[in-house]
Amino acid sequence: MHVSAPLDAEAVEEEEAAGTSRSCPLLPTPSPVEALPVAGMGRGAAGRRFFQSHWPEQAVEEAIKAYCTIEGIPVDVLITGVAQNRAIEGDLVAMTLEPVAYWTRMKGPNITCNPAIGEGSAVREVGETNGNHDGKKENCGKDLGEGKSEASRALHRICSMVYSNPSRRPTGKVLAIIKKSPRRDTVVGFLAPFAVCPDPEQQKNQMSMLSKRMNHRASSYFSGLILLLPTDSKFPHMVVNVSTLPDSVRNHLEEGDAAKELVAARISDWNEESLYPCAHVIQLLGKGGQVKTHMDAILFENAISDAEFSPESMECLPDICWKIPQEELEVRKDLRNVLTFTIDPPTATDLDDAISIEMLSGGIVRIGVHIADVSYFVHPETALDAEAQIRSTSVYTLRRKISMLPLRLSEDLVSLNPGVDRLTFSIIWDIDPHGNIINRWIGRTVISSCCKLSYDLVQDLICSDGTKFKSASSLQVHGIFEQDDVIKSLRCLYEISKNLKEIRFKGGALSLETAKLMIQFDEGGAPCDSFRYERNDACFIVEELMLLANMSAAEVISNAFPNCALLRRHPEPNLRKSREFEAFCARNGFELDGSSSGQLHLSLSRMKEKLKDDPVLFDILMFYASKQMQSAEYFCTADLISKRDDWAHYALSVPLYTHFTSPLRRYPDIIVHRTLNAVIEAEKMYLKHRRSLTGQNGFNTASCEMMHGCFTGLQFSKDAAESKEGSEALSAAAKKFKVPSPDNLGEVAEHCNERKWASRRAEDAGQKLYMWALIKRKEVLVANARVLGLGPKFMSVYVPKLAMERRIHYDEVEGLSIEWLEATGTLVLDSCRNRPPQRRGNQVKYRAFEEVAMMVNPSESIFSEEDEESGATEAGCDTAKSVLLSDEAVKAQVAPAVLPLVIQYLSEIPVVLHAIGGEDSALDIGVRLYMSSYFK
């Protein structure tokens, strides 16, 4: 959990200075915006230098500025204030670039380029917007030599301008909104009651004052309106017609407590003559400051529904007493007598993957990954399939799980519970002692898991060196196997997984193990403490095998159906953020080679060894290394059929990847299962036809499956697939299992990406909410922090205890003097008894010192005597008034700093974190300096 901030605090200050307002609505009336079709913009854009640009949600900062992505341009385009022209977060817009003279100056590493810019390979067609660009300079100039389009040439000229002005960021103006963001329908905020007064004359006066403050004429437009203040600062303020409010909301307005009620709304209109968009309040969410209310708000903001499944969907499921039909058992490979088990968190109830192991001769080990066969129950073009596709993913928010599929299916019918027969989709490999895969089989199976294992139990079993295990009593084994069989198999799997991992990293894979914060809850369900989650070796056993299964599935479906396979790609890191990370490493004396994912991994490994005595600094390095990464995304292969290099997964360093292993919580996995079913069916049809031609009617398919995987085996037979018989078999199988067409699959991929990102936002917001509630309960959190960025107005700090980045603003504070020594990067904070002189022509309102620092007297303790006697100073204490300390603070009490305070880059400083807002404004976690003075 963290809030993004620049590597250098000054960089943000300079960009903020380029804006003329804190938000778009405070500027003069924007010019009209019209909605234009994508096709129309694509054809004529080049000549007019109008371009489609995606307005990424993470690139909007407090409504004053937005960073838009244009495919083919290596840096985002800055759009400030009125130039946003009433576009909002997530909109797809048509825009034009301003002349270079208007481009803003960027601080930090410049983008450099080979002068032979046109010889590279990458300007993309206008209209191929996906919200992520690979950010590599080599991407400028793709297909230019072929004269593919006017748009390509226009983009090439812009790239040339960018590289000719490496210290400037392009700026632009929005001309039209091509596609409106769904975020317009999911606004959450508080109503501003001062705009509604019982006295009409008083209301008129208030609106008049508001109009003057906005430098805009008062009009009857404001009559009977109330302000809506969104909790998301990326949105502007909005106006709501009081007459349209739901009765429950209007009652709260009349009672005078509406300011503390959180409401859900949508943007209904934004007239070209209006300063504010018009919003329509949909419902009352509840009183602000309550965890449930804010969690409901998080779900609404991200369009996540936790409603019950429809009766039509539930009718698609078999009865509770359902058993596997005998005819189904006969057509599947029977693996019920093979040692199989699941490894999951102890609280898991939807078990969708299992692992099996068999010892063969010659040191060969046969390992299987068995995935719950959800596609057997969820059929295409049914109500259940439609609802699963809409949800697209399960959502986990610490105390709440919103399932993609009904619980009767995910926790009963297909959950791989021990001791029961279950239908599965399996990938089985024969692996030699060196970790090399020598054979592969893919098909539908039936298994019976012998035990449910937890990660901690597996860790104990594979690491204990004796015959007695402290957790052996919790190892319950079903069926024909014994505890020793399971333990021996786990240890074998552990060794194999280490070999697989070593091979994978030798192949260039990258691991970014960033700190993960977990929240502890008391018996009443309230957050009581936090801790950092560390993965163990048991996690890596499962990870390696699941990665192998996903890569195998991707290889098979993309070979068999190169135009309609659903894969997952991971673009290369963002170029500018990569340059910033390189500068960060160079500034601190670390050698970084970011030329590939493998070289980056080796560099980080060397840094970890060098910083073994300073794990906090390594956490910071990993924090910044992860910030340069772009999001992985699903895509239909037809959309990138001529750009095979773009199919690759950067972090895994593999050319093909997909999701196959979690169909209970990810809809793309169900699509992949159906596609794999089609490949298997086509393979059977093709082999049957070949046998009939050769007269081998006695051919035993079951005994030779591993040798005859012409479509699913290790060696894909392109000749067989492209033959008349093979292509007909693939076409018939695709029709039978209703593999989506390229157009439909592209839409599915886009929707799944949007739902995946929404789920991630909700999970992150939920994590922040519970941390906010924890700190609010404890009142303050005292911890050490490291300084990441310094400037004359604010600093950025990293709090290891929470794996979180925050800012401390110290400019214009009464009683505090600031000396910024730019040459040495040193900040000196000291007390100032005299008020600084006022600036000419500007009335400065100084903030109180308490807003920047928590001051304690050295002779006093911040703990009460009762707290000290009862041990309330320890983290996780359940007293109503206590201070939550980091582990180091429990031992050392985190000594407060004293003035004058000299701070440099990466200095360690004591800070106090506290909960902000929630009851009548957006909730947040604030940070102040932790200071000591006898003059308190």
N, C-alpha and C positions, 0 to 999 in steps of 0.2 A: 504494500500500500504506500503510495507516494504521490506527490504532486509534482508534475514536470516543471523544471526550471532550467534556465540556460547554464551552460558550463561557466560562462563569465557573466556576472550579474550586470555589468555595464552594457552588455549587448542588448538586453531587454530595455534598459533605460533609453538607449538611442533609438530603438524602434518605436517606443512609446512616444518619444518626442516628435516622430514623423507624423503622428496622428493629430487631428485637430479637435478631437472630442473623446469623451469616455464611451460614447455609444453612438451608433448611427442615427437614432431618432433625434438627437440633440442638434443635428446639423440642418442646414437649409433643406427645403423640400426636395426629395430626389426626383429624377426624371422618371417617366413611366416605364414600367416593366411589362413585357408581354411574354406569354408562354409560347415558345416556338417548338415545332416538332424536331426530333433528332435528325431525321433525314434532311430536312431543309437546311439545317445548320451545317451539316456535313458537306453538302455540295458547294455552298457559296462562301464558306467560311474563309477559305484561303485568300481569295482576292481582297476581302475586306479586313483580313487579319482578325476575324472573330474566331474564337476557339471554344470548344467544349472544355469545361473545367469542372472537376469534382471538388466539392467543398467538404473535405474530410472533417468528421466530427471532432477528432482530436486536435485539429488545427485552428480552432476558433478560440480566441482569448477575450473573454469579457466583452463581447459585442463590438469592441472598438476596431479590431482587426481580425482578418481571416487569411489563412494561407491556402491557396487553391492549387490543386495538382492538375497539370496538363500533361498528358502522355507524350513522352519524347523530350520534355524539357527537364534538365537535371536538378532544378531547384524549384521550390514552390513559389507561386506568385502572391505577393502581398496586396491585399485589398483593404483599405481603411475607410472608416466612417461612411460618408454619403456615397462613396463609390460602390459600396455593397448593394445599394439600390434595392433594399428590402428583401434581399436573399438572406436565408438563415442557414444554420448548421445543417450539413448533409444535402443541401440542394445541388442539383446538376445545373450549371449555368453556362450561358454563352458570355464570353468576356472579350475585351480588347486590351492589349498592352499599351501602357503609356510610353512616351519617348524616354530614352535612356536618362535624359537630364532630370527626370522626375523619380528615377529609381532611388531607393533608400540605401544608405551605406550599411554594410554588414561588417560586424566585428568577428574576428576568428579566422580560421584557416580558409584560404581562398580555394576555389575550384580551378584546377589547372587542366589544360587540354593540349594534346598533340596538335600542332598546327594543321596537320592533315586531317582536319575534322571530318571532311566529307568522305573519307575512306573507311570510316567505321561501319557499324551495322546497327542502327537503331531508331531512327525517327519513326514513330508509329502513326498510323492513319488517324486523323481526327474522327472521333466517334468511338474509338476503342478504349473508352474510359472505364477504369475499374477501381479507382480510388487509391491505387498503389502504383508507384513507378519504381523501376529497379535502380534508378539513380546513378547509373554509370555513364561516364563521359563517352565511352565507346558506343553508347546508344544513339549518338547523334549522327544521322545520315543514312539510316537504313533505307535500302531500295532507292536511294536518290539517283544512282547511276542509271536506273531503269526508267527514270522520269515518271514514277508511278502516279503522282498527283500533285496538284498545286499546293495542297495542304502539306505534303512532305517538304516541298521547297520552302514554304513559309516557315515551317518548324525548324528547318535547317538554318534559315537566316536568323531566327530567334536564338537558336543554340550558339551560333557564331557570336551574336551580341552578348550572350551570357558569358562566354569564355573570354571575350574581349574586355569585359568589365567584371572581373572576378570578385571585386570588393563590393559590388552593388547587387541588391536583390530587385528583380523585376517587380513592377507595380502595375496594377490594371484596374479596369472598371467593369462592373457587371452590366451587360446589355439586356439580357433576357434570362428568364428562368425556364430551362428546358424541362426539368423534371423536379417536382417539389418533393422535399424530404418528408418521410413519414413522421419525423419528429414534430412536425407542425400539429399533429393530432395527439400528442402526448406531452402536454405542458403541465407542470406542477408548480404551484406557488401560493403565496399568501395575498389576500385582498388588503388594500390600503384603506382603512375605514375613514380616514380624514376627508376623503373625497365625497363622502355621503353625509349630509347634514340634514337634520330635521327642518332647519330654516332654509328655504330656497335661496334667500338673499345671501346667507352665509356660504352656501354651497357655490353660488355664483362667484362670490369674492375669492373663495379658495381656488376655484378653477382659473379665475383671472390671474391670480398670483402664480399659479402653476404655469400658465401660458407664458407669462412674462419671463419666468425663469427659464423657459424653454426657448425664449426668443422667437415666439410664434404668436400670431394674433389669436385672441380668444374668439370663440365662435360657438354657435349653438350645438356644434358637434359634441361638445363636452357635457351638454345637459343630460342629467340622469345617469352619468357614467361613474365608474369606480375603477381605480387602478388595480391591476394584477401584477404583483412583483414575483417573477419566476425565481425559483430556487437555483436554477441553472444560470449562472452569470453570463453564459454565452447568448442568452436571449435578451432582447430589449424589454422594457416595461410594456405592458399591454393594457388596453382599456376594455371594460366589460359593461354592457348595458344592464343596469340594475333590474330592469323589467324582465330580463331573460333568465335571471338567477333561479335555480331550483328553490322550492319553498324552504327546505332545511337551511340553505345558505342564507336566504333572506331573513329568516328568523334570527340567526346569529348576528346578522347586521343590526337588526332592530334591538337586540339585547346588548349590543356593544362589545361582543367578544369575538367578532369575525377575524380580527387581526391575528388570532392565535390558532385559526383553523386552516388546515392545509386543504387545498382544493385541486381537483383535476380539471383540465381545460384543453381546448384546442383552438388554434388560430383559425378564425372563420374568414377573415378578409384583411387586406392591408391596402387601403385606398391610396392612390398616388398623391393625394393631397393631405394625407394624414401623417402625423409624426409617429403615432403608435399603431401597431396592428390591433385589430379587433379580436377579442377572444370570447369564446363561449364556454361558460363553466358547465361541466358535465355532472360532477358529483362532489360531495363533501367526503374527504378522506379521513378526517379525524383531527384531533387536537395535536398541534405541533409539539415536539419534544418527546413524544411517545414512540418507542421503538416500532411497535406494530404499525402505527400510522406512517412512519417514514419508510418502512419496508413495503407497505402497500403502494406508497408513492414511487418507490424504486421500480416495482413491477409495472406500474402504469407507464412510467416514463419510457420503459424499454419494451412496451407492448407485449408483456409476458402475462399470459392468462393462466390462472390457477383454478379455473372453473372445472366442474365435474365433466367427464366425457359424456357426449351425447348418447341418448338411448340407441340411436342408429349405429354408433360406433361400438357400443357394448354388444349389440346383437351380432356383430361380426365374429365374436369369440365363442368358442365351444362351451358346453356346460362345465361346471366345476368338477363333475365326476368323470371328465374326459380321460380316456386312456389312448395310448398310441395304437392306431389300427394295425392289425397283423400285416395287411398288404403294404403298409408303409415300412414296417420293419424288414420286409423281404427285399425291398429295393434299396436299402441302405447298407453301408458297411457296418457290421456289428463289432463295436469296440468295448462292449460292456465288461469283458474280462481282461481289459488292459488297464494297468495301474494309472488312474486319472484322479486329479484333485484340483481344487481351486485355491487361489491365494488372493485375498482381498483384505481391506480394512475390517476390523472386528465387527463394526456396526453395519456392514454392507448387507443388504437384503435382496438386491437384484444382481445375481451372479451371472454374468454373460460370457465369461471366458474360463476355460479349464485347460490344464496341461497334462499330457500323458508322456510316458517314457517306457521304452522297451530296450533291453540289452540284446544286441545281435552278435553274431560271431565276428571275429577279427577286430574287436574293439569298436565296431560300428554301433551307434546309438540311434534308435528311431524315436524322434520327438514329435509330438503332435500338439497343435493348438486347436482347440475345439470351441467354437463360438455358437452361442444359442441361435437356433434356426428361427429367427423372428419372421423371416419371409414366408415360412410355412403357414403362419397364422395371419399375417398382414398382407392381404392380396391387393394388387393394383386396382385402381378405380373403384375402391370401396370407401365407405364413410370413415372407417378406421384409418385407412391409408391417407385420406385427405386431411384428417385431423392431425395425424402424426407429422405429415409434411408441413402443415401450418405451424405447428409447435417447433418442429425441426430438431430440437435438442432438449434434454432435461436440464433443469437449472438448479444449482445447489447454492444456498445462501446460509451456510453454517447451521442454522436451526430450522431450515425449511428446505424441502425438496419438492420441486414441481416436475412431475414425470412427463416424458414425451408419450408414453404408452400407459394404458390402464394398469393398475397394480395387480389385477388378477392375471394379467399376462406377464408383466415384468418380474413379479415376485413369486409367481406360482407356476403357471403353465410352462414357461421356458427358462426360468431361473435354474441354474445348474446346481441345485441343492444335493447334498450327499445322500446316497442310498436309494435314489430314484432314477428311473430311465428317462433320458432326455434326448430330444432331437437336436442335432448340432450340424454345423457346417465346419469341416475340418481341413487343415493343411498339415501334411505330415512330411517330415524330412528325414533322410538318413544322413547322419553326420559322422565323419571320421574323427579320430582322436585329436586332430589338429584344428578342428572346427570347420573343416571344408564340407560343403553340402554335396553329396554325390547322387542324391535322388530326391524326387518330390512327387507327392500325390495330393490331389485336391478333390474333395467330394462330400456328399451328404452322408452323415453317420448317425449312429445312436450310441450314447455313452451312459455310464453310471459312475458318477464321482464317488470315490471312496472316502473322502474327507474334505472338510472346509478348513483351510488354514489361514491364519492371519500373518501379516508381515512380521510382527514381533516374534511370533512363534517360530516361523521359518528361520528368522535370524538366529534365534537361540539354537535351533536344531543343526544349522550348518556351521555354527561357530564353536559349539561345545566340543571339547576334545575327549571327553570321557564317554562311558556307556550310559551314564545317568544324566538326565536333562531336567532342569528345573520346571520346564513346561510340559513334560511328557504326559502328565496327568490330564492335560487339556487336549491331547491329541486323540480324538475319537475316530477310529477307522471302521468303515462299513465293508461288508462283503468278504471276499476271499483273501484279502491282503492283511498283513500285520504292520505294527508300528515300525519295525526294522526295515520293512520294504519301503515305506514312505521316506524314512530318514536317509536310507542309502540312495534313493532316487533323487532326493533334494540335493544331496551333496554332489551327485553326478551332474545334475542340472546347473548347479552353481559353477562348477568347473567349465562346463560347456559355454555358459553365458559369459564367463570371463574371456574365453577364446573368441566368441562372437563379437564381444565389445572391442577387444583388441584389434580384430580384423577391421571392424567398422571405423575405428579412429585412425588406423593406418590408411584407410581409404579416404580420409579427409573430413570426417564428421566433426562437428563442433558441439561442445557441451557448455551451456550457460547456467550454472547452478546459482540462481539468485536466492537471496534470503526469503523464506516464506514464513509469514506470521500466522500463528494459530491463536484462537481465543478459547479460554477455559470458562465453563459456566458452572454456577452453583446448582444446588438441588432445585431451586426455584426457577431455573432457566435464565438467570441474570448473569451477564459477563462479570467475572471476578478476577481474571488474570490473563496474561498473554505469555506465549513462549514461541521460540523459533522451532520450526519443524525441520528435522534433518532426515534425509532418505538413507536407508540402510541397504546392505547387499541384497536382501530379499526383494526389494523394489526393483533392483537392476535385473534380477532373474526374469521377472515378468516383463519388464520393459524391453529387454533384448528380444525375447520371443515374440512379443506383440509387434515390434518394429519389423521383424523378419516376416511375419504373416502379412502385414500391410504392404510391404514391398513386393512380396510374392503375388498378392492379389492384383496390385497395380500393374505388374509386368504382364500377367495373364490377360486381363481385360483390355489393356491398351494394345496388345498385339492382336487379339482377336477382333476387337471393335475399335479401330483407331479413330473413328469419327464420332463415337458416342460412348466414350468411357469417362466416368467421373473420377478425376484425379485431384490431388492436393499439391499445390506448388508453394514454394517459399522463395520470394525474390531475394536478390542480393541486398545487402544493407543500404540504407539511405546514404547517398554520397556525402552530403554536407555533415551529417551527424558522424559519419565515419572519420571525416577530417577533424572534427572536434575531438573525437576520442583519441585520435593519433596525437593531437596537440596536447591533450590532457596527459597522455603517457609520456610524451617527450618532456613536458614541463616537470614531471616527477622522476625522470631518469629511468624510465622503463622502455625497453626495446619492443616495438610492436610491428609485426608483419601481418597486415590485413589483406594480403593479395588473394587469399582464398580462405575458405572456412577451416581447412586443415591447418594452415599456417597461423590463423588467428587462434585456434585451439592450442597449438604448441606455444605460442607467445603467452597466452593466459596461464598455461601450466607452469612456465618458467616464472611468471610473476607470482603465482601462488607459492612456489617454493621460496622465492626471495622474500615474500611477506609472511612467512610462517609465524613470525613473532608479532605481526601486526594484522590480524584477521579483519579488523574493521576497514583498513585501507583496501584490502583485497575485496571486501564486500562492495566498497565504493567503485572499484574498478569493474566488477561484474555488473553493478548497477548501471554504469555508463555504457558498458559493452552491450547490454541488452537494449538500451535506448536507441541504438542505431539500427536495430533489427526492424524489418517490416513484418506485417502480419502475413501468416500463411493463409491461403485461400483455396476453396474448391473451384474447379473449372471444368468445362466440357472440352475434351480434346479437339473437337471440331473448331472451337473458337481460336485455337492456337496451332492449327494443323500445319501451317507453314513456318512455325517458330518453335521447333522441337526443343531448342535450348531453354526456352521459357517454361518448359514442363518441370524442370528440375527443382529439387528441394535443397536449398542452400545449406541449412544447418545440418541436415543428414548427409549431405554430399552424395545424393543418389539421383539418377535421372528420372526415376518414376516412383511415385508414392501415392497412397490413397488411405482411406479409413475403412477397415473391414471388421475390426475386433470389438466394436461396441454398438451393436444394432439396437440395444435396449434404450440407449440414451442419445443416439445420433442417427438422424434420418439418412444421411449420405451412405452409411454402412448398409442400410436396407437396399438402397439402389445398387450398391456394389455386389451384394449377395445375389440379387436378381440377375445382374449381368454375368456373374460367375456361373450361376445355374444355366444360363443360356450357353456359355462356353462349354460347360461339361456336357450338356445335351447335344450340342453340335459335334463335339468330339465323338460321342457314342454313335451318332448317326453316320458320321464320316467313316469310322472304323467298321461299322456294320456293313456299309456299302463296299468298303475295300475287301472285306471278308467274302462278300457275295461274289465279287469279281474274281477272286482267286480260288474260290471253291472251298475255303477253309470254314465250313459250317460247324466243324467241331472245335473251333477256336474257343479256348477258355478265357474269357475276358477278365474274370475275377482274379485268376492266378497271374495274369500278365499286365495288370493295371499300371504298375510302376514303369513298365517298358514302353507302353503304348500311349503315353500322354502327349500326343502330337500337338495339342493346344494348351494343355495344362502342365506338362512336364518341364524339366529344366531347359530343354531345347525346343523352342517353338518352331513348328514346320510352316514356314511361309509359303512353300509350294503347295502344301495341303490346304492351307487357308485360302489361297488364291485360285485353287483349282475349281472347276465347275461344281464338283460334288461338295467341296469344302465351303464355297461361298453360299451355295444353296442351303447347306446344313446350318450355317451361321445365321442366315437370313430367317430361316424357318424357326430356329430356336429363339432368336430375338423377338420374333412375333409371338411365340408361345408364352414367353416369360415377360412380355411387354416391356422390353428394354426401351427407355424413353428415346425419342428422336433427338437429334442434335439441338434443335430449337428449344424443345421442352426441357432438355437436360441443362441447357445454358441458363434457363430461367430458374430451374431447381437449384443449381449451384449458386446463383446470385442470391436467392432467398435464404439458402442455408448459411451463406457467408454473413448476411445481415443478421440472422438469428443467432449465429455463433458469437458475433461481436456484441450483440445486445445482451446475451447471456453473460459474457465476460464483464461487460460494464455493470450488470446487476450484481454479479458476485463480488466485484471490487467495491462497489458502493455498499453492499451489505457488510463487507469486512470493515470498511471505514465507519459505518453506522455503529457496529458493535464496539469498535475501539473508542468511538466518541462516547458511547454510553458508559463504557468502562472508566474512561477518564473523568467523565462527569460524576460518576458515582464516587470516585476517589478524590475528586476536586482538582488535584494537580498530579502531574507525573514529573518527577525529577530525574534527569539522566544526563549523561555526557553526550556531546554532539561534535561532529567534525565539520569544519568550515569548507565548503566547496567553491563558493564564489564570493568575492568582495567588491564593494564599490562605495561611493560616497553617500548612497542613500539606503542601501539594504545589503544584507548578506544572505547567502543560501547555506543551509546547514543540513547535514545528514544525521539522523538519529538512529543508531544501530539497533537499539532496543525494539524499535517499531519498523525498522527497514523503511524509513520514510524520510522524504526531503521536504523542508519547509523554509520559509523566508522570515527574516526579522528586519523590519523597517525601522530605522533609527533617525531619519531626517526630521527636522522641525519638531523636536521633542523638548519640552520645557525642562530646564535644569541639566541638559546633556549637551556637551560640546563634542564636535566631530572633527577629526583631523585625518584626512585621507592623503596618504603619501603614495601617489600612483607609481613613482619610479621604483619603489621597493615593494609595492603591493601590500602596504601596511596600513592598518586602521587603528587609530587611537581614540578610545572613548573615555571621556572624563566628565566630572561634575562641573556644572556651570551655574554659579549662584545668580548671575545677572542674566536677565532675559536678553537674547540676541536682538539686535536692532531690526525694526520692521523694514521690509523691502519697500522701495518707493512705489507708490501707486498700487500697492497690493496688500490687503489685510490678510496676514497669515494667521491661521488658527493653530496654535501649538498644541500638540497632544501631551497628555499627562505622562510623566515618567513611568508610572505603573503600567502603562500600555506596552512598554518596551521591556521592562525588567521587573522581576519580583525581588524586592529588597528585604533582607532579613538582618536582624541585629546579631552580631557574633555571640553575644551573651545569652541569646535566646534560642530555643529550638523551634523548628517548624512543627514539631510533634508535641502534643499535649503529654502531661505526665502519665495520664491513664493509658495513652497509646503506647508510650515507651515501656510501661510496666507490663502491658498485655501483649507486647510484641507486635503492635500495629504498624511498626515501621517496615515489616517484611512485605515483599510483593505478594499480592493476592489476598491481603488481609480483608476480612469481611466486615470491618467497622464502617459506619456511615461516614465518618470523617477521617480520612487517612491519606497518605501520600504513597502512590505506587512507584517503587524504585526499580531500577534495573538491577541485575544480579550484582554488578560491581558496586552499585550504590548501597545495597544492603550491607556490604562489607565496609565500604569506605565512606558512606553517607554523602557522596558527591559534594565535595567542598565547593561552596559558592565562590565566584570570582569577586575581585575588588577593583575599584577605580583608582587610578587610571588603568584601563584594560587595553593591552596591546594585542591585536589579532592579526594573524597572517594566514595565508592560504594553507589549508589542512590543519590549522590549529585545533586543539581540543578545548571546547568551552562547555561549562555547565548550563543547562537550559531547563526551563519549566514548560511543560505542555499542558494545555487546558482546553476544555470543551467550549465551543463558540456556537451561539445561535441554537436553532432547533425549534424553539417555542414560537417565534414569530418571524424567523428568517432562516436562510439556508444554514444547515449545520456544517461545522468545520472543526478542525483541530488547530489551535493557535499555538505559537511558541514565543516565549520570552526568555531573556537572559536571566540567569539565577545569580543574584548579586548579594554582597554583604557590606554593611556599613554601620559604624557606630552612630552615625547621624540620622539613622532611620527614625 
